[in-house]
């Protein structure tokens, strides 16, 4: 079985925690690069002999393995139809070890109203001056669409898909998870603001990025949500 038990269990944990936070639904996707082979570990199109999947009960054995071009190598289930998101982004970003495609309820709104999602709070600083938007509003099911998403993402932590959620990357599963939390939190903050929000910029933004997007903060947040998941029982079973 490709992908260590630790990698598989951590990706399953991230799925459960994102579900717990209301950020991953029946259509949400998560993937990790397998360091030993370069192949990709993805949550499946369907699971447990049903036509659907549920991130809140995802386990290490539910994932499928595809090669860098998206061909299935291993697993009882089928790869998701939007596998080109992962092949496109992982191909373009050698630094990315985890990619999530989530239908974030508030962040997605900023992809359809013409208002940039900006760092209005210090915890939004890792995303830079504004989160880019990919104008493709359809399901990302072809190679060229995945390449378009990767170009729109560039070297950023996240890109919004027009009316279709976000794609978030990280140098680890923990990084991608924390980035997803921060992206939606910042979107809620900006959406809830009275009047015109004042975004961070210039030196203040650069300082905040260094303060927030660093291993100590990422580890602190990941373990907070781990403990929250343990307390709620979402990680049991």
C-alpha contacts under 8 A as a table, 3 or more apart, distances in Angstrom:
res1	aa1	res2	aa2	distance
1	X	4	X	7.91
1	X	74	X	7.54
2	X	34	X	7.54
2	X	65	X	7.25
2	X	74	X	7.74
3	X	7	X	6.15
3	X	8	X	6.42
3	X	34	X	5.57
3	X	36	X	7.75
3	X	41	X	7.22
4	X	7	X	5.20
4	X	8	X	6.30
5	X	8	X	5.16
5	X	9	X	5.94
5	X	60	X	7.01
6	X	9	X	5.22
6	X	10	X	5.99
7	X	10	X	5.18
7	X	11	X	6.22
8	X	11	X	5.26
8	X	12	X	6.21
8	X	41	X	7.87
8	X	59	X	7.71
8	X	60	X	4.65
8	X	61	X	7.62
8	X	63	X	7.66
9	X	12	X	5.02
9	X	13	X	6.02
9	X	59	X	6.63
9	X	60	X	4.91
10	X	13	X	4.93
10	X	14	X	6.18
10	X	173	X	7.26
11	X	14	X	5.05
11	X	15	X	6.34
11	X	30	X	7.42
11	X	31	X	7.50
11	X	32	X	7.38
11	X	60	X	7.65
11	X	173	X	6.62
12	X	15	X	5.10
12	X	16	X	6.33
12	X	55	X	7.76
12	X	58	X	5.27
12	X	59	X	5.21
12	X	60	X	5.90
13	X	16	X	5.10
13	X	17	X	6.13
13	X	58	X	7.65
13	X	59	X	7.80
13	X	235	X	6.80
14	X	17	X	5.10
14	X	18	X	6.02
14	X	173	X	7.39
14	X	174	X	7.79
14	X	177	X	6.56
15	X	18	X	5.20
15	X	19	X	6.16
15	X	24	X	7.10
15	X	30	X	7.14
15	X	55	X	5.16
15	X	56	X	6.61
15	X	58	X	6.74
16	X	19	X	5.08
16	X	20	X	6.14
16	X	55	X	5.48
16	X	56	X	4.36
16	X	57	X	6.56
16	X	58	X	6.63
16	X	234	X	6.51
16	X	235	X	6.80
17	X	20	X	4.86
17	X	21	X	6.31
17	X	56	X	7.57
17	X	225	X	6.89
17	X	226	X	7.46
17	X	229	X	6.27
17	X	234	X	7.43
17	X	235	X	7.98
18	X	21	X	5.11
18	X	22	X	6.33
18	X	23	X	5.14
18	X	24	X	5.28
18	X	55	X	7.96
18	X	177	X	7.67
19	X	22	X	5.04
19	X	23	X	5.67
19	X	24	X	4.67
19	X	25	X	6.47
19	X	55	X	6.05
19	X	56	X	5.55
20	X	23	X	7.59
20	X	56	X	7.14
20	X	229	X	7.43
20	X	234	X	7.13
21	X	24	X	7.77
22	X	25	X	7.31
23	X	102	X	6.62
23	X	103	X	6.84
23	X	104	X	5.61
23	X	105	X	7.50
24	X	27	X	7.47
24	X	28	X	5.06
24	X	29	X	7.77
24	X	55	X	6.89
24	X	102	X	5.86
24	X	103	X	6.80
24	X	104	X	7.63
25	X	28	X	5.23
25	X	54	X	7.32
25	X	55	X	6.91
25	X	102	X	7.84
25	X	103	X	7.46
26	X	52	X	7.26
26	X	53	X	6.00
26	X	54	X	5.72
26	X	55	X	7.02
27	X	102	X	7.85
27	X	103	X	7.81
28	X	55	X	7.88
28	X	100	X	7.77
28	X	101	X	5.84
28	X	102	X	4.89
28	X	103	X	6.47
29	X	42	X	7.49
29	X	43	X	6.24
29	X	80	X	7.94
29	X	100	X	5.71
29	X	101	X	4.97
29	X	102	X	6.42
30	X	42	X	5.93
30	X	43	X	5.84
30	X	98	X	7.61
30	X	99	X	6.02
30	X	100	X	4.47
30	X	101	X	6.35
31	X	40	X	6.68
31	X	41	X	5.38
31	X	42	X	4.37
31	X	43	X	6.60
31	X	86	X	7.03
31	X	98	X	5.66
31	X	99	X	5.26
31	X	100	X	6.26
32	X	40	X	5.78
32	X	41	X	5.17
32	X	42	X	6.71
32	X	97	X	5.55
32	X	98	X	4.25
32	X	99	X	6.34
32	X	173	X	7.07
33	X	38	X	6.01
33	X	39	X	6.01
33	X	40	X	4.68
33	X	41	X	6.22
33	X	90	X	7.66
33	X	96	X	7.83
33	X	97	X	5.03
33	X	98	X	6.27
34	X	37	X	5.77
34	X	38	X	5.24
34	X	39	X	5.42
34	X	40	X	5.77
34	X	41	X	6.66
34	X	97	X	7.93
35	X	38	X	5.48
35	X	39	X	7.79
38	X	67	X	7.56
38	X	68	X	7.06
39	X	65	X	6.76
39	X	66	X	5.92
39	X	67	X	4.63
39	X	68	X	5.60
40	X	65	X	5.52
40	X	66	X	5.30
40	X	67	X	6.11
40	X	68	X	6.64
41	X	63	X	6.38
41	X	64	X	5.82
41	X	65	X	4.72
41	X	66	X	6.73
42	X	63	X	5.54
42	X	64	X	5.40
42	X	65	X	6.27
42	X	66	X	7.63
42	X	79	X	6.94
42	X	80	X	7.78
43	X	62	X	6.91
43	X	63	X	4.73
43	X	64	X	6.27
43	X	79	X	7.21
43	X	80	X	7.22
44	X	47	X	6.53
44	X	53	X	7.40
44	X	62	X	6.97
44	X	63	X	5.74
44	X	64	X	5.98
44	X	77	X	5.88
44	X	78	X	5.62
44	X	79	X	4.96
44	X	80	X	5.39
45	X	51	X	7.88
45	X	52	X	6.99
45	X	53	X	6.92
45	X	77	X	7.02
45	X	78	X	5.52
45	X	79	X	5.38
45	X	80	X	4.12
45	X	81	X	6.82
46	X	49	X	7.45
46	X	50	X	6.24
46	X	51	X	5.17
46	X	52	X	4.56
46	X	53	X	4.99
46	X	77	X	6.30
46	X	78	X	6.74
46	X	80	X	7.91
47	X	50	X	5.74
47	X	51	X	7.01
47	X	52	X	6.23
47	X	53	X	5.32
47	X	62	X	6.64
47	X	77	X	6.14
48	X	53	X	7.94
48	X	62	X	7.91
50	X	53	X	7.56
54	X	57	X	5.91
54	X	58	X	6.55
55	X	58	X	5.06
56	X	234	X	6.89
57	X	234	X	7.91
57	X	237	X	7.65
58	X	62	X	6.43
59	X	62	X	5.55
59	X	63	X	7.73
60	X	63	X	6.45
62	X	75	X	7.56
62	X	76	X	7.66
62	X	77	X	7.36
63	X	75	X	6.52
63	X	77	X	7.46
64	X	72	X	7.34
64	X	73	X	7.74
64	X	74	X	5.77
64	X	75	X	4.52
64	X	76	X	7.17
64	X	77	X	6.37
64	X	78	X	6.85
64	X	79	X	6.21
65	X	72	X	6.00
65	X	73	X	5.47
65	X	74	X	4.96
65	X	75	X	6.33
65	X	79	X	7.81
66	X	69	X	7.50
66	X	70	X	5.11
66	X	71	X	5.10
66	X	72	X	4.27
66	X	73	X	5.15
66	X	74	X	6.98
66	X	79	X	7.48
67	X	70	X	5.23
67	X	71	X	5.40
67	X	72	X	6.57
67	X	73	X	6.62
68	X	71	X	7.62
68	X	87	X	5.69
68	X	90	X	7.85
68	X	91	X	7.25
69	X	87	X	5.98
70	X	83	X	6.36
70	X	84	X	7.01
70	X	87	X	6.25
72	X	75	X	7.92
72	X	78	X	7.55
72	X	79	X	6.84
75	X	78	X	7.48
79	X	83	X	6.68
80	X	83	X	5.47
81	X	84	X	7.89
81	X	140	X	7.89
81	X	141	X	5.84
82	X	85	X	5.83
82	X	86	X	7.79
82	X	139	X	6.78
82	X	140	X	5.19
82	X	141	X	4.77
82	X	142	X	7.88
83	X	86	X	5.43
83	X	87	X	6.43
83	X	140	X	7.86
83	X	141	X	6.82
84	X	87	X	4.99
84	X	88	X	5.64
84	X	140	X	6.41
84	X	141	X	5.76
84	X	142	X	5.91
84	X	143	X	5.36
84	X	145	X	7.16
84	X	146	X	4.77
84	X	147	X	7.96
85	X	88	X	5.37
85	X	89	X	6.12
85	X	101	X	7.99
85	X	140	X	6.31
85	X	141	X	7.71
85	X	145	X	7.66
85	X	146	X	4.60
85	X	147	X	7.83
85	X	149	X	6.98
85	X	150	X	7.82
86	X	89	X	5.25
86	X	90	X	5.78
86	X	99	X	6.76
86	X	146	X	7.34
87	X	90	X	5.35
87	X	91	X	5.83
87	X	143	X	7.91
87	X	146	X	7.02
88	X	91	X	5.27
88	X	92	X	6.29
88	X	143	X	6.93
88	X	146	X	4.50
88	X	147	X	4.87
88	X	149	X	7.33
88	X	150	X	5.86
89	X	92	X	5.15
89	X	93	X	5.90
89	X	99	X	7.84
89	X	146	X	6.93
89	X	147	X	7.13
89	X	149	X	7.28
89	X	150	X	4.85
90	X	93	X	5.14
90	X	94	X	6.44
90	X	96	X	6.30
90	X	97	X	7.67
90	X	99	X	7.89
91	X	94	X	6.76
92	X	147	X	7.97
92	X	150	X	6.37
93	X	96	X	5.43
93	X	155	X	7.72
94	X	97	X	7.87
95	X	170	X	7.87
95	X	171	X	5.96
96	X	99	X	7.20
96	X	169	X	6.06
96	X	170	X	5.37
96	X	171	X	4.85
96	X	172	X	7.29
97	X	169	X	7.59
97	X	170	X	6.10
97	X	171	X	4.90
97	X	172	X	5.18
97	X	173	X	7.01
98	X	169	X	5.70
98	X	170	X	5.31
98	X	171	X	6.43
98	X	172	X	5.55
98	X	173	X	5.19
98	X	176	X	6.13
99	X	167	X	6.94
99	X	168	X	5.63
99	X	169	X	4.50
99	X	170	X	6.59
99	X	173	X	7.87
99	X	176	X	6.52
100	X	167	X	5.65
100	X	168	X	5.17
100	X	169	X	6.48
100	X	176	X	6.93
100	X	177	X	7.98
101	X	165	X	7.12
101	X	166	X	5.68
101	X	167	X	4.52
101	X	168	X	6.47
102	X	165	X	5.56
102	X	166	X	5.51
102	X	167	X	6.60
103	X	108	X	6.91
103	X	164	X	6.30
103	X	165	X	3.93
103	X	166	X	6.31
104	X	107	X	5.57
104	X	108	X	5.73
104	X	165	X	5.44
104	X	166	X	6.78
104	X	184	X	6.45
105	X	108	X	5.77
105	X	109	X	7.09
105	X	165	X	7.57
105	X	184	X	7.82
106	X	109	X	5.42
106	X	110	X	7.48
106	X	184	X	6.38
106	X	187	X	5.86
106	X	188	X	5.97
106	X	191	X	7.56
107	X	110	X	5.69
107	X	111	X	7.52
107	X	117	X	7.49
107	X	160	X	7.70
107	X	165	X	7.28
107	X	166	X	7.72
107	X	183	X	6.98
107	X	184	X	5.50
107	X	187	X	4.97
107	X	188	X	7.33
108	X	111	X	5.41
108	X	112	X	7.38
108	X	160	X	6.62
108	X	161	X	7.47
108	X	162	X	7.40
108	X	163	X	6.01
108	X	164	X	6.55
108	X	165	X	4.88
108	X	166	X	6.85
109	X	112	X	5.65
109	X	113	X	6.64
109	X	163	X	7.03
110	X	113	X	5.65
110	X	114	X	6.73
110	X	115	X	5.74
110	X	116	X	6.24
110	X	117	X	5.98
110	X	187	X	7.96
111	X	114	X	6.68
111	X	115	X	7.57
111	X	116	X	7.77
111	X	133	X	6.25
111	X	160	X	6.10
111	X	161	X	6.58
111	X	162	X	4.85
111	X	163	X	5.89
112	X	115	X	7.99
112	X	162	X	6.01
112	X	163	X	5.79
116	X	130	X	6.03
116	X	131	X	6.91
117	X	130	X	5.44
117	X	131	X	5.59
117	X	187	X	6.62
117	X	190	X	7.58
118	X	124	X	7.51
118	X	127	X	7.89
118	X	128	X	7.55
118	X	129	X	5.80
118	X	130	X	4.50
118	X	131	X	6.64
118	X	190	X	7.70
118	X	199	X	5.97
118	X	200	X	7.82
119	X	122	X	6.94
119	X	123	X	7.62
119	X	124	X	4.47
119	X	125	X	5.15
119	X	127	X	6.94
119	X	128	X	6.80
119	X	129	X	6.43
119	X	130	X	6.89
119	X	186	X	6.80
119	X	199	X	5.36
119	X	200	X	5.70
120	X	124	X	6.50
120	X	125	X	7.93
120	X	186	X	6.81
120	X	189	X	7.21
120	X	190	X	6.14
120	X	197	X	6.59
120	X	198	X	6.11
120	X	199	X	4.28
120	X	200	X	5.92
121	X	124	X	5.32
121	X	125	X	6.97
121	X	186	X	6.57
121	X	189	X	7.48
121	X	199	X	7.36
121	X	200	X	7.24
122	X	125	X	5.37
122	X	200	X	7.69
122	X	205	X	7.87
122	X	208	X	6.02
122	X	209	X	7.95
122	X	212	X	7.62
123	X	126	X	7.11
123	X	182	X	6.33
123	X	186	X	7.04
123	X	208	X	7.88
123	X	212	X	6.44
124	X	127	X	6.09
124	X	128	X	7.85
124	X	182	X	6.20
124	X	183	X	6.62
124	X	185	X	7.90
124	X	186	X	5.31
125	X	128	X	5.62
125	X	129	X	7.78
125	X	200	X	7.42
125	X	205	X	5.99
125	X	206	X	7.75
125	X	208	X	5.92
125	X	209	X	5.07
125	X	212	X	7.38
126	X	157	X	7.47
126	X	208	X	7.80
126	X	209	X	4.96
126	X	212	X	6.94
126	X	213	X	5.81
127	X	130	X	6.62
127	X	131	X	6.17
127	X	156	X	6.73
127	X	157	X	6.06
127	X	158	X	7.09
127	X	183	X	7.77
128	X	131	X	7.11
128	X	156	X	7.87
128	X	205	X	7.38
128	X	209	X	7.80
129	X	200	X	7.50
129	X	201	X	6.58
129	X	205	X	7.94
131	X	156	X	7.85
131	X	158	X	6.57
131	X	159	X	5.93
131	X	160	X	6.96
132	X	152	X	6.55
132	X	153	X	6.66
132	X	158	X	7.46
132	X	159	X	5.11
132	X	160	X	6.26
133	X	152	X	6.70
133	X	153	X	7.97
133	X	159	X	5.57
133	X	160	X	4.62
133	X	161	X	5.79
133	X	162	X	6.58
134	X	137	X	7.98
134	X	148	X	7.55
134	X	149	X	6.10
134	X	152	X	5.51
134	X	153	X	7.79
134	X	159	X	6.77
134	X	160	X	6.07
134	X	161	X	4.92
134	X	162	X	6.09
135	X	161	X	6.42
135	X	162	X	5.25
136	X	145	X	7.80
136	X	161	X	6.52
136	X	162	X	6.07
137	X	161	X	6.39
137	X	162	X	4.79
137	X	163	X	5.90
137	X	164	X	6.20
138	X	164	X	7.58
140	X	145	X	5.62
140	X	146	X	6.27
141	X	145	X	6.87
141	X	146	X	7.53
142	X	145	X	5.29
142	X	146	X	6.52
143	X	146	X	5.15
143	X	147	X	6.34
144	X	147	X	5.00
144	X	148	X	6.24
145	X	148	X	4.98
145	X	149	X	6.32
146	X	149	X	5.10
146	X	150	X	6.26
147	X	150	X	5.00
147	X	151	X	6.20
148	X	151	X	5.11
148	X	152	X	6.22
149	X	152	X	5.12
149	X	153	X	6.11
149	X	159	X	7.78
149	X	161	X	7.95
150	X	153	X	5.00
150	X	154	X	6.15
151	X	154	X	5.14
152	X	159	X	6.74
153	X	156	X	5.64
153	X	157	X	7.47
153	X	158	X	6.20
153	X	159	X	5.04
156	X	159	X	7.33
157	X	168	X	5.84
157	X	169	X	5.46
157	X	170	X	6.93
157	X	179	X	7.25
158	X	166	X	6.79
158	X	167	X	5.54
158	X	168	X	4.34
158	X	169	X	6.31
159	X	166	X	5.63
159	X	167	X	5.41
159	X	168	X	6.70
160	X	164	X	7.52
160	X	165	X	5.93
160	X	166	X	4.25
160	X	167	X	6.42
161	X	164	X	5.02
161	X	165	X	5.44
161	X	166	X	5.46
161	X	167	X	7.42
162	X	165	X	7.21
168	X	176	X	6.16
168	X	179	X	6.93
168	X	180	X	6.47
169	X	175	X	7.63
169	X	176	X	5.09
169	X	179	X	7.65
170	X	173	X	6.50
170	X	174	X	7.54
170	X	175	X	4.74
170	X	176	X	4.16
170	X	177	X	7.87
170	X	179	X	7.48
171	X	175	X	6.08
171	X	176	X	7.24
172	X	175	X	5.12
172	X	176	X	6.37
173	X	176	X	5.23
173	X	177	X	6.09
174	X	177	X	5.09
174	X	178	X	6.15
174	X	218	X	6.92
174	X	219	X	7.34
174	X	222	X	6.04
175	X	178	X	5.23
175	X	179	X	6.03
175	X	218	X	6.23
176	X	179	X	5.04
176	X	180	X	6.21
177	X	180	X	5.19
177	X	181	X	6.48
177	X	222	X	7.51
178	X	181	X	5.09
178	X	182	X	6.16
178	X	218	X	6.30
178	X	221	X	6.66
178	X	222	X	6.56
179	X	182	X	5.09
179	X	183	X	5.94
180	X	183	X	5.16
180	X	184	X	6.39
181	X	184	X	5.55
181	X	185	X	6.11
182	X	185	X	5.02
182	X	186	X	5.97
183	X	186	X	5.33
183	X	187	X	6.23
184	X	187	X	4.96
184	X	188	X	6.18
185	X	188	X	5.17
185	X	189	X	6.19
186	X	189	X	4.94
186	X	190	X	6.18
187	X	190	X	5.18
187	X	191	X	5.93
188	X	191	X	5.05
188	X	192	X	5.94
189	X	192	X	5.32
189	X	193	X	6.27
190	X	193	X	5.25
190	X	197	X	6.45
193	X	196	X	7.21
193	X	197	X	6.07
194	X	197	X	7.26
200	X	204	X	6.50
200	X	205	X	5.28
201	X	204	X	5.96
201	X	205	X	4.72
201	X	206	X	7.58
202	X	205	X	5.45
202	X	206	X	6.45
203	X	206	X	5.05
203	X	207	X	6.06
204	X	207	X	5.20
204	X	208	X	6.10
205	X	208	X	5.11
205	X	209	X	6.13
206	X	209	X	5.15
206	X	210	X	6.54
207	X	210	X	5.32
207	X	211	X	6.31
208	X	211	X	4.95
208	X	212	X	6.00
209	X	212	X	5.32
209	X	213	X	5.59
210	X	213	X	5.71
210	X	214	X	6.62
211	X	214	X	6.71
212	X	217	X	6.23
213	X	217	X	6.87
213	X	218	X	7.05
214	X	217	X	5.80
214	X	218	X	6.33
215	X	218	X	5.08
215	X	219	X	5.94
216	X	219	X	5.25
216	X	220	X	6.10
217	X	220	X	5.02
217	X	221	X	6.20
218	X	221	X	5.31
218	X	222	X	6.08
219	X	222	X	5.12
219	X	223	X	6.09
220	X	223	X	5.40
220	X	224	X	6.17
221	X	224	X	4.98
221	X	225	X	6.37
222	X	225	X	5.38
222	X	226	X	6.18
223	X	226	X	4.76
223	X	227	X	6.08
224	X	227	X	5.25
224	X	228	X	6.15
225	X	228	X	4.78
225	X	229	X	5.92
226	X	229	X	5.06
226	X	230	X	6.18
227	X	230	X	4.95
227	X	231	X	6.11
228	X	231	X	5.07
228	X	232	X	6.29
229	X	232	X	5.21
229	X	233	X	6.08
229	X	234	X	5.38
229	X	235	X	5.88
230	X	233	X	5.19
230	X	234	X	6.55
230	X	235	X	5.82
230	X	236	X	7.45
232	X	235	X	7.96
233	X	236	X	5.30
